[in-house]
Amino acid sequence: MIVVGGGAAGLTSAGISANLGAKTMMIEAHRLGGDCTWTGCVPSKVLLKAARVASRLRHAGRYGLLDHEPAIDFQKLIDYVQKVRGDVYEEADRPEIFEAMGIEVVHGKARFKDPHTVIIEHGGELREVTSRYFIIATGSSAVVPPVEGLKNVPYMTNENLFEQHDFPGSLAVIGGGPIGIEMAQAFTRLGSKVTVFDMANSILQNDHPELTSQLRETLESEGVRFVLGAGVNRVSESQGGIRIHYEWQNGSHTLDASKILVSAGRSANTEGLGLDEAGIIWSRKGIGIDNRCRTNRKHIFAAGDVAGRFQFTHMSEHMAKVAAMNALLRIPFKMDVKHVPWATYTDPELAHVGASEKELTARGIGFEVYKFPFSKIDRAITDSETNGWIRVYAKPLTGKILGADILGTHAGDLIGEFALAMRNGITLRSMSDTIHPYPTYGLGARRAADQWYAKNQKLWQIRLIRKIFGYRGSLPDLSDKDRII
């Protein structure tokens, strides 16, 4: 097995291949760990944590303490971000870990010469290697939109954001997706004046509009400014920074900012791979694969962002497992595309799994919405984290879960419980009947499941129970369809 790429998908692919007894080579052009370790998940979450601490100090009065304006040493913060990246690399990603598994780790750029041969270039030297199987896991890169003048100014993407040493007094963010929104909140909390631009009229287009609206209100209350439904048409240098020229609300406007962050999506890393020489079908969106992660060449697979389907680290690992199992064991193991969770790690977090409410309605599928607010979760109350809702979409008769949306503290962790339930056919009734520890945020998932029982109560049932057992209590009011127990 030859694995091209040493990010999340590549590391997983190589590890599984070696553990299944295949002679394995992993080729990486830069550093093992990929986007997640160096420019994505890990550094962004460190920055978000620091910003959260700063916010808690600033609003310590919520917890019975004294408010305190934090002093921000941005260079020290960036040093800490880089330290944590290094720690993750040393513990999980360095070559010696994989070499101990029997994997040959090769540094260089790989390109196909033919369907069974790759040429590896490193330091001006070429090496030709053949293999029975291949998994392409080269990831993706930040998209730079064709905005006039953008390439003539020192713009940032996630790929160089964490190498900055000067704190931006003001920051313009192009893109209202997860990366843009997370960094907008982080830099606002650290003291920057942040403006987010997006052509859409709302943020986080793939999430529930009611919850994204609530999140936007929270971010605005913290100081983030949103310019939505706007077209950024030109960027130029200004005195001490960058000037953004944009069209908004039927007028032309400008905004000056110290720095600009571009978070306008990602594109598959397919350039220079020699895919045509291998006879692999691909497009600008990525390498074409089936649900077994197999390309049109039966011995060549693709996993992770390069396939252009799911740009999540956890999905990259899942796809890597599917690819390796199909290639080496020939087991018809398919991707689980119905239960893909995701989360945006703002404060509060926003997470989703399964079908959306909009999708279910459009498909004419019968379902009921079961809601529960964080304001009724005792642990959220004790932590002063009551902003948010759990929304579950399920069959009213059986309680079969079809999807879920969560806005709130630890939403990224909570969504995993619903993903597990959906994957294994666990109903809301079963979740409600399962003992959860108190007081936890996880109990909120059970309380949301309790609403299935509440909505299935019928007055005739209660009247019958009263008659059989001679009870004399008053009948509950079931007329309020939004009642929460």
N, C-alpha and C positions, 0 to 999 in steps of 0.2 A: 504494500500500500504506500503510495506517495500522497501526502497531504500538502497542498500548496496554501500556505497561510498559517500564522501562529497566533491568531486571536482566539476568541471564545470558541468558535466552531472548530478551528484547526486544532487547538489543544485537546478538546474533547474527542475529536475524530482520531487523532493520533493515539491518545491514551487507550481508547476502546480497541483500536486495531491491534495495538501491541498486546493488550490483555487477552485478545482472542487468538493470539499466536502468530499473527502475520508479521513478516519482516517489514518494518515501518520506517519511513523517512518523512520528516517534517521540514518544509522549506519556508523560511521567513526572510523577507527583504529588510526588515528593520529590527524591531525588538519583539520578543515574545510577550504576549499579553494583549496586544492589539488595542483597539480603540477603547474598550471598556476600562482597562487598567490605566492607560496613559492619558487619554483625552476625553473620556466619556464618564461612565458610571462612577468610578472611584473618585477622581478629583472633584467632580461636580458635587457629589454627596458630602465630601469633606468641607467644601466651601459653603454648602447649604447648612451644614451643622454649625459652622462658625457663625453664620449669619443668624441662625436660630438662637444661639447663645446670646448674641448681641441684642436681639429683640427681647429676650427674656430679661436681660439686665435692664433694658430701657423701660420695661413694663413690669418690674418686680413687684409693684404695688398690688398686682392682681393676686399675688400669693402671700400677702401680708408682710412684705418686705419693703425696702425703700427703693424707689426708682433710681437708676444710675445710668448716666450716659457713658457708654463704653468708649474707651480709647482704642482706635483701630490702627495697628501697625501692619500695613498691607504686605510689606516685604516679609515680615515674620509669618504672616498667614500663608503666603505663597510657599515659603520654605517648608511649612508644615504640610501643605498639600503635596509637595514633592516628596517629603519624607514618607507620608502614608502610601503614595504610589510605589515608592521603593520597597516599603515593607511588604506590600501585597505581591510585588514581583518576586521578592526573595522567598516568600513563603509558598507561592503557588505557581509562578510562571518561569523561573529561571531555567536555562537549558539543562543544568545538571539533574534537575528533578525528572525530566523526561528521558534523559540519557540513562538514568538509573533503571528506567522501565525497559531499556533495550532499544529505544527510539534513536535513530540517527538524526540529529538536529543540524541542519545546514543553513548557513546564512547566505542569501543571495536572491536574485530575481529569477523566477522560473518562467519559461514559455514553452509551449508545446511545439515540438518539431513534427510530430505525427501523433496518431491516436494513442500510441503506447510509449512515447518518448518525450522527455522534457530536457531542455537545455538550461542549466543553471549558470548565471553570470555573477561573479563576485570578484571585485578587485582586478578587473580586466581579464580574469581567467574564466574559461568555459569548461563546464562538466556536463557530460551527456549521460542520462540515466533512463532506464526503461523500467516499467512496472506493469503488473497485471491489472491493478486497480488504481484509481485516482479519486481524491476528494478535493474539490476546489473550494477554498474557504478564505478568500482574499478580502472579504469585508466590503466597506463602503467609505466614501469620503464626503465631506461637506459640499453641498451645492452652492455655487456662487452665482446668483441671478444676474442676468445681463443688464445691470443698471449702469447707465452712462457715468463714467468717471470712477466707478467703484474700485477698479483695479489700479487706479492711480493714487489711492489713499491707503494708509496703513490700517486696513480693516482687520477684524478678528473673526475667527470661527472657533468652534470648540477645539480645533487642532492646535491653536496657538494661544488660546485664552489663558491657560494655566502656566504659561511661560512669561506672562506680563509682570512687570515690577513696579509700574506706576499706576497708582489707584486713579480711576477715572472719576473726576468730580461730577461729570455728567456722561450718560451712556445712552446711545440710541441702539435699539434692538430691532432688526428686521426679521420678522417671523414670530407668529403667536402660537407656535407649537410647543411641545414639552421642554426642549432645551431653552428656547427663548424665554418662556414663562418662568422656569426655574431660576435662570440666571437673573432675570429682571427682579424677582423678589430678593434674591441673595444680595445683589449689589445695592438695592434700595435699603435693605436692612443694615448694610455696611456703611451707608452714608452717601451713596451716589444718587444723583437725580436721573431717573430712568424713564425713557419714553419708548413704548413698544409700537411698532408699525406692522400692519398686516392688511392685505387686500380684502380678506374676509371681514364680515361684520361681527364676528365673535372669535373668541380664542378657543384653542383645543377642539378643533372641528370634529374629532372622532369620539368625543365624550358627550354625555347627556347635557343638553343646552341649559336645563334648569340648574344643574350643579355647576357648570362652567360659569354661568351668570353669577352665582353666589360666590364662587372663587374670585371672579373678576372684582366684585364689590369689595372683597376682603383685601385684595392687592391694591385697589385704588385707595382704600382707607389707610394703607401703609405708605402711600405716596407714589405708587406706580401710575404713570399716565399712559393711557391707551389711545392711539390714533388708528381706528379700525375703519375698514372700507376705504382705505387710502392707497394711492399708488405712488411709490417712491420712484421718480423718474430720473433723478440726477444726484450725484454726490460730488462735492468739491472740497478742497482744503479751505479752511478759514483761519483767522488769527487764533492760534492756540488750539486748533482742533479741526473738526470736520463739519461741513454744512450739508444738511439733507434738504433737497428740494422735492416737494411732494404735492400731489393733488388730493384735496380732501374737502368734502362738503361744498362742491361746486366752486372751489377757489384754489389758487396757488399759494403755497406756504413754504417757509423755510424754518429749519431748526438747527441750531449750533450745538454740538456735543463734543466732549473731550475725545471720546472713542466711539467706534461703531462695532456692534457684534452682529454678524450675519448668521442666522439660524433658519435657513430657508429650505431645509430638507437635506437628504443625502442621496448619493448616486452610487451604483455598484462599481466596484473596482475591477473592471474587465480589460482595461487598456494594457497592451503589451503581453497578454497571456498566450497569444497564438491560438485563440479559440477556433479560428477558421482552419488553421492547419490540422487541428484535431478533429475537424468536422462537427463542432459543437454549435448548436443553434443558440443564438443570443440576440439581445436587442439592447437599446439604451437603458431599459429598465433593469436588465440583469440577465443571468443565464437561465434559459428555460429548463424547468424540471417538472417531474410528475410528483404525485403524493408520496413517492418513495425516495424523493430527492435525487432521482436518476435523470441525467440528461438524455438526449436522443442517442448518445453513445452508451450502451448498456453497462460498460465497465467504468464510466466516468460519472461521478456524482458531484453535486454542489450543495453547500450548506451555509446558512447564515445570510448576512446582508447581500452578498454577491448574487444571490438568487432573486433579489428584488421583491420578495414577498413579505417578510416580517423583519423589521429592524429592531429587534429586542435581543439582548444578550441571552435571556432564558430560552428564547425560541431558537437562537443559534445553537445552543447546546442540545436542545431537543432534536433539531434537524441533523446535527452531527451524529447523534445516536442512531437515528433512522437510517442515515446514509451508510454508516459503518456496518450496521446489522444487516442491511439488505445486500451490501457488497460482499461481505465476508461469510455470512451464514446463509444468505439467499432466503431469508425469512421475509415474507411479504408484509413487512412492518411499515405502516403508513403514518404520515404526520397527523397529529391531532389538531386540526384547524378549527374545531368547534369550541374549544375550551382554552383559547389563548388569552391569558390575563395580561394587563399592562397597568402601569401606574405612573403618574407624574408626581414628583416628590417635592411639591410645594408644601406650604404650611397654611391650611390643612392639605393633606394629600388627596389626590383624585385617582380612582382606580375603576377598572371595568373588566368583565369577563363575559363571554357568551354573546348572545344576540342582544342588540339594543332595543329599546322600547319602540323607536321609530321603525326599525327593521321588522319587528314582529307585527306591527300595525300594517305596514306596507304589504307584508306577505299574507295577511288575513288570518294569522294564527291567534286563536283564542287564548288570552292570558289575563292575569290579574296582577296589579302592582301592590306589593307589600312593603310598606315604608316604616322606618323607625328612626327617630332623631337622636343625634348624639347628646342632646340636652336631657334625655332620659336614661343615658348610660351612666351609672353611678361613678365609674372610674373616670369618665370624661368630666363629670361634675367636680370630683375631688381634684383633678388636674387643671381645672379651668380651661378645658378643651372642648367646649360644647358646640362648636361651630361645625355643622355637617349633618348629612343624612345617609342612611343605608336604604337603597331601593333594590328590590328583588322582583323579577318577573317570572311567574310560575303558572302552571296549570291550576285553575281553581279547584278542580275535583281531586286530583291526585297529589298536588303539591310538587310536581316535577319542575325543577328549576331550569329556566331557559336562558337566564342572564342576570347580571347584577351590576349596579353602579354604586360606588361609595365615595362620598366626600367627607373627609374627617381625618383626625389623627390616626396614624397606623393603618390607613386604608389599604396601602400596598401589602401589608401583612394579612389584613382581614379578607381581602379578595381571594387569597389562596384557599381559604376554607370553602368558599363557594365553588372555586375551580375544582377542588377535590370532590365536593359533593356532586357536581354536574358530571364529572368524568366517571364516577362510580354509581350513578343512579340513586344517590341519596336524596330523599325528598325533604321538603320543608317540615313535614311532620316528624321525620326521623331526626332532623336537626333540632327541632323544638324539644323532642323527647330525650336528647342527649345532654348529660350533665356538663355544664361549663363552669370553670372556677370563677368565684366572685372575690373581689371586684376586678374585672378585666375588661378590656375593650372587646375581646372575643365574645364576651357575654352579649354584646350588642348584636352579633350575628344570630345568636339564639333568640334574642328578643324580637328581631326582625322575622325570624321563622315562626315565632309565637302568633304573629298576625294572621297566619294561615288558619289557625284554629279560630281566631276572633272573627274572621270574615266568613267562616263556614258555620258559625252559629245561626240557628234559625229559631224564631219565636215558638213555632209549633213543637220543636224539640224540648225547649225549656218548659213549656206548658205541660207536655206529656210527663216530663220528669217530676214536676211539682205534683201532678195528679197521682202518679204511681206511689211516690214516697210521702205525700202529704206535706210538702214544704209550703211555707207561707210567706216567703220573701217576695219582694216586688220584682217585676219583670225588667230586665235591662233594656235600655234604649238602643236598638240596633238600626235605627233609621239613619244615623250618621255614617256614611260610607267611608269617611276619613278617620274614624275613631281609632285610637291606638291604645292598646292595653299594655 
